[in-house]
Amino acid sequence: MALQISPAQAKSIDRNGSGIDWSLATVLTCLLLFGFVMVFSASYPWALENRDSPFYYVLLQLRWLGVGLAVLVGAAIVPYRFWERWSVPLMALGLLALMAVIFIGDTRFGARRTFFDGRFQPSEPVKVIVLIYISTWLASKGSRIKNINYGLIPFGILMGIVTGLIVAQPDISTTILIVATALIIFFLAGAELKQLLLGGFVAVVTFWLVITRNSYASRRVSALLESIQSPLNSPEWQIREASTALVRGGPLGVGLGNSTEKLPGSLPLSWSDTIFAIIGEEMGLLGTLLVILLFTLLAYRGLRIASESPDTFGSLLAVGITALIILQAIIHIAVAVAVSPPTGVTLPFVSFGGSSLVTSMGAAGILLNISRYRGQPAPSASRRAQSGTRSDSHSAASEPQARPGGIWAASDASGSSEPGSSSGPSGQTAHAPSYLGWWNRGARIPGSRRRRTTTNKRSDRRTGSR
């Protein structure tokens, strides 16, 4: 159904938004509090033996939580369209950081990925920056994304540049996360299946070449293949110890604080890269299912926010952030249950972390900000309502049309089928349907409404549009 608004109301809504998604905020709070408790439980034996205090890691986690909370609140306040306007400078800054870490970064655990003695990993914020840039770019293309010259080729070049810099560190897991998330939003933006199949084939071949020619990656994959049949006897130390922790936990666990795999000399980085295994040992199957339930709820709320976003950029960015968080959680859990080689991927909001925790909280803040605009008119609709430029003579062309990829598009008021338009009489705007499918309201990049195709201009002249 359509929502009747006045020009003044449209301006106020676009500026102030509405309430945030408190269900999502509650899920995030539960994950953060649960993670804080588990970081202390998993880290204090190591900190007691190797640091000055058993509270060393949990106090650091508290500090990063404070920074992350400030970033989350800031991202939840700043209108998400701000990131659309600054996507190009952010992308340039991210590429510079990825290039710099290759040459002057710190070498830790056989890889050069960080600055400041491991405190900052540039690939973490770059994951979100890439999502912002790709969402902006895809939203600006509209239906032209189906053309391989506008869609797959430039998309592949961009992915090749970003992933090439990350593979050079090397950081295969982050590369997989970025490519998988980018392909998801590329599909939802309206890319045709043949483009996805071709892009997926190129990605798989490239991944295979990287694995076979990179000794760092090939060693980990070989260890996994040897461990699949019997994880408890795996030659890979981390896989063996993580499997032991989960088996020892059983259905109900050994109790909070009673893990033995977190002791020095057992499971490495138990407070960070392998914290899910400690959760399984101390809280059992019940605890691991609780974590999975929280991430499932996060995925549900994130996709609901995306389906109700007022524009294509917001929808794609919300889907991208949600997919990034969930895929990262899946990869972390897959390592713990011995179906993925050790990757160094943290469990979002739960694991100890600096840049990873702050980045996840910042991304969640952007998602919360998008939720403030759910079900509200797109900015272009309010601008057209204010200027009185909508033409009632084309109201018959305002019915929604299905687009490939499960996203919906509506013809605009001037008879154009360009995504981003709204339906209904002047001063009204259509909203996303509650059934399957999303309404693609199109590009919201400044000036995109003025970049109309020659075909649409000819159509306007024939119908006498002004």
N, C-alpha and C positions, 0 to 999 in steps of 0.2 A: 504494500500500500504506500501511498505517497504521504509526505509530511508537509503541511502547509506552514510556511514561515514568511515572515516579513523581511525586507532588506536589513533592517536594524538587528533583528534576531539572528539572521544569517551571519552578519559581521561579528556579533557577540559570540556566537557558537564557535566560529572559526578561530576566534582569538582565545577564548577561555576553555573550550572543551567541556566535558562533563566529568563525572566521577570515574576514578580508575577501577579496574577490575579487582575487587577485593578478594575474590576467590583465588585469583592468581597470586596476589600479594600474600595470602595466607599460606599457600603451598610453598612459595619462596621462603617465607619465614620459618616454616617447619624444616625445610631442607638445610637452611643456614644454622639453625639451632642444633639440629641433629648432627650436622657436620662438625660444629664446634665441640660438642661432647666427644665425638669419635676421634677427632684430631688429638685431643688431650689423652684419651685412653690409649690411642695407638702410638703416641710419641713419647710419653713420659719415661719409659724404661731407657730408650736410646738417649734422651736428653739428660737423664740422671747420670748415665755413664760417660757421655761424651761432651756434655755442656755443663755450664755452671749450675743450672737449676733444672728440676724436672718440669718446670713451667716454661721452658725456653720457647718451644714451638707453639704452645697454645697462646703465649703472650704475643708472639709474632703474628699468629693467626688473628688475634683480637685487633692488632694494629691494622692488618690488611682488611679486616671486616669494617673497621672505621672508615678507611679510605674507600672501600667498595660501596659502603652505605652512602657516603657523600656523592660518589659517582652515580649510583642508582637514583638517588633523589634528584640530582641535577638532570639526569637523562629523562626522568619521569616528568619534570617540569618543562623542559625545553620542547617546544612543538616539534614533532618528528619530521616535519617538512624542512626544518633547518638543516638536517643532514642531507636532504636531497639537494639543496642549494650548494652545499660545500663538499659534495661527493668527489669532485675532480681534485681539489687541493688535498683532501684526505687520502685519496688513492695515490697521488704523487708522493706524499709524505710516507705512506706505507711502503711503497716500492723502494724509496731511498733507505728506509730503515732495514729492509730485507737485504739490500745490497751491502750496507755498512756492516751488518753482523757477520757476513761471510768473511770480511777482511779484518775486522778489528774486534769481533766478538770473543767471548770467553769460551774456551774448550772444556766441556764437561761431559763425562760419560761417553767419550768418543765422538761427540758432535759439537759443532760451533753454532749455538742457537741463541745465546743470551748476552746481555750487557750487565755491568755492575756486579760482577762476581755471582752471576746466576739469578739476580733479583728481578731482571726484566727480560722477558722473551718477546721480541717484536712480532713474531708470528701470531701471538694471541690476539692483540688488537687488530692485526691485519685481517684476521678471519671475519670480523664484524665490518671492517672497512670495505672489504671485497663485497660483502652482501649489500651494503649501502650503495656502492657504485653500480653493481650489476642490477639491483632493483631500479635504480634511477635510469640506467641505460635501457633496460627492457621496457619500463613504463613509457619511455619516450618513443619507442618504436611502434607500439600499437600492433596492428595486423601485419605490418611489414616484417615482423619477426619470422613469418613463414617463408620469406624469401631468403635463400641460403646466403646471398651476398650481404643482407642486412642482419641475418640471424646467426647461423652456425659459424661462418668464417670469422667475423670479428670476435664472437664469443670464444672460439677456440684459440685465437691469437692471445686474447686477454688471459685466458686460463693457462696457456702455455708459458707466458711471461711470469705470472705469479707463482705457479707451481714449480717452474724451473728454478726460481730463486730459493724456494723452500726446500726442494729436493737437494740442492747444493749444500745444505747445512750439515748433514741431511736430517730431514724431519718428514718421514713418509706418512706417519699417521695424520699430521696436520694437513698434508697434501690431499689425502683421501677425504678428510672432512670437508675441505673447501670445495673439491671437485664434486662430491656427492651432493652437497647442499646447493651448489650453483646449478647442477643439472635439474634438481627438483624445482627451483624457481624458474629455470628456463622452460621447463615443461609447462608449469602453471601459467606462464606468461603467454602461452599460445603456440609454442614451437610444435611443428609437426612431428609425428612419430618417426618418420624416416630420418629427420635431423638428429633426434635423440639416439636412434640406433647407430647411426654413423658416428656421432660424438662418443657414445658409450664404447663402441668398438675401438676407436682411436685411444680412448682412455685406458682400456684394458691392455691393449698392445703396448702402450707407453709404460704402464705399470709393470708389465712383465719384463720389459727391457731394463727398467730401473732395478727390479729385484735381481735379475740374473747378472747384471753388470756392477752392482753395488755390493761389495763384500759385507758392509754393515747390515744391509737389509737381508741379503741372502742367508747370512748366518742365523738370523732370527727366524726366518721362514723355515729353514731346515730343522731348527730345534723344535718348532711347532709341529712339523710333520712327523717327527720322531716321537712326539709326546701325545699325539691324539689318542692312540690306542691305550696308553697307560700313563696318564698325567702324573700319578703318584711316583712313577719311576722315571720321570722325564730327566734328560741330561741338562735341561735348562733349569737353573736354580730357582728362578722366580716362578716359573710354572709349577714346579714340584712343590714349593713351599705354599703357594696360594691354594693349590688343590688340597694339600694337607690341612690347611686352615679350614676350608669349607667342609671337608669330611669330618673333621673333629667337632665342628660346631653342631652338626646334626639338625634336628627340627627346631630346638629351642635355644641352642647355644650354650656356652660354658659360663656365661654371665659377664656383665660389663666389667672390664678391667682385668679379666682372668685369662686373656689370650696368652699363649706361649709363643706363637709365631711372630709376635711383635718384639720379642726380646732380641737384643743385639746378636748378630750371627745367624738369624733366621730370615724371615721375609724382608727383603730390602724395601726401603721407602714405604714402610707400612702406613704412614700417616698421609701419604700423597698418592703415588702411582698405584698402590695396591690396597687402598683402604677398604674396598668392597670385600676383599677376602677377610679382613679383620672384623668387619661387620658380620660376615657370615659365621666366623668362629665364635664371636662373643654373643651375638643375638640370634644365631641360627637361621634356619630357612625363613622363619617368621620375620626377622629383621630385614633380610634381603628382599622379601616380598613387599615389605613396607616401603623400602626405598623405591622399588620398581613402581609401586602404586602412586607414589608422589610424583614421579616423572611422567607417569601416564596421565595424571590429572593436569600436570603442567602442559603436556602436549595437547590435551583436549581444550584447555582454556586458550592456549596460543592459537590454535586453529579456529576457534570461535571468534577470537579477536580479528584474525585475518579475514574471515568470511564477512564480518560486519564493518570492515574498514571503509571509509568514504572514498578512497581512490586506489588505483592500481599500485602505486608506489607503496602505500601503507600495507596493502594486502601482501604484496611480494616480500616486503621487509619483515612483516610479522611471521610469514611462513618460513622465511630463511632463518630468522633467529630461533624459532621453535625447532626447526629441523636440525640446526647446528647444535643446540643444547642436547637434544634427544640422541642424535647420532654419536655425540661425544660420550654420553652416558652409556650407550650400547657398546661402543668400542672398549671403554674401561671395564665394563662387566664381562665382555667377551674374553678379555685377557685373564680375568680372575677365574673363569670357568674353562680355560684352556682351549678356546676355539679361535683365538687370535694370538699372534706373537706379541711379546712384550713391546709396548709402544711408548710408554711414558705419558700417556693421556690421563689427565686427572678426571675425577668424578665431579661434574659441575656443582658448585655450592657446598659440596661435602668435603672434598679433599683439601689438605693444606695447600696454600698457594699464594703467590703474589700477583703477577700479571694475569694468571689464569682466573683467579677468583675475582679480581677487579673487573676484568673484561666480561666475565659471565654476568656479574651484577650490573655492569653498564648496559649490556645487551638486554637484560631483563627490564631495566629502567626504560629503554626505548619501547619495549613491548608494552609496558604499562602506560606509557604516554599514548601509544596508538589506541589503546583501549579507551582512552578518554573521549575519542571521537567516534565511537561505534554508533552506527545508525544515523549519523548526521550527514548533511549535504556536503558534497564535494565543494571545494573553494570556487571552482569555475561556475558552478551552479548559482552560488550566491552572487558572484560578480555579474553574471548575466541577468539575474533578477534585479540587481541594483541599477544596472545601466539600461534596462528595458529593451535589450536587443533580442530577446527571444521571439521567435516567429511562431504564431499560432497556426499559420498556414501549413505547417509541416507536422502537426501533432500526430498525424496518422503514421508517421515514420518513427515514432518514439517507442515502439514496442521492443522489448529485449530480444536479442538474437543470440542463439547458441554459438559458442566459439569452440574450436578444438582445444583440448587440454583441460576441460572441466571448468573454465572460467566463462562468465557471461559478459556480454557487451551490449550496450544500448545505443541505438542511433541517436545522434544529437538533434537539437531542436531545429537545426537548419537542413536536416535531411541527410547529414553526413553519417556514415557508419563508423566514424572514428571512435575508438574507445574513449571513455572518460565523460560521456555525455549523460544526461539525465532525462527522464521521461515525465510526462504529465504537463499540466497547464503551467502558465507563468507563475513563478513563485513556489513551485513544488519540485520535489526531487524524489526519484525512486530509490528504494532501499533493497538491500540484498534479500533474496527469498530465503525462507527458513528451511526449504527442502534442499535436496542435493544440488551441488553446483554453486559457484560463486559468481557474483556480478562484477565483471571487469569494468571499472569506471574510468580506466585509461590514464593517460599521462597527465602529470601535474607539474612538469618542469616549466619554469617561467618561459613564456613565449610559445609553448608547444601548441596552444590553441590557434595561434596565428599561422603555424606551418601546415596549411591545408594542401591537399593534393590537387593536381591539375584537374583530375576527374571531378572532384567535388566542386571546384570553382566553375567548371562548365555546367554542372548540374544546377548550381545556384543561378547562373545567368539564364538558363532555360526556364527556371521557375520564377524568375523575377526577384530572387532574394537580394536583399541589401545587407 
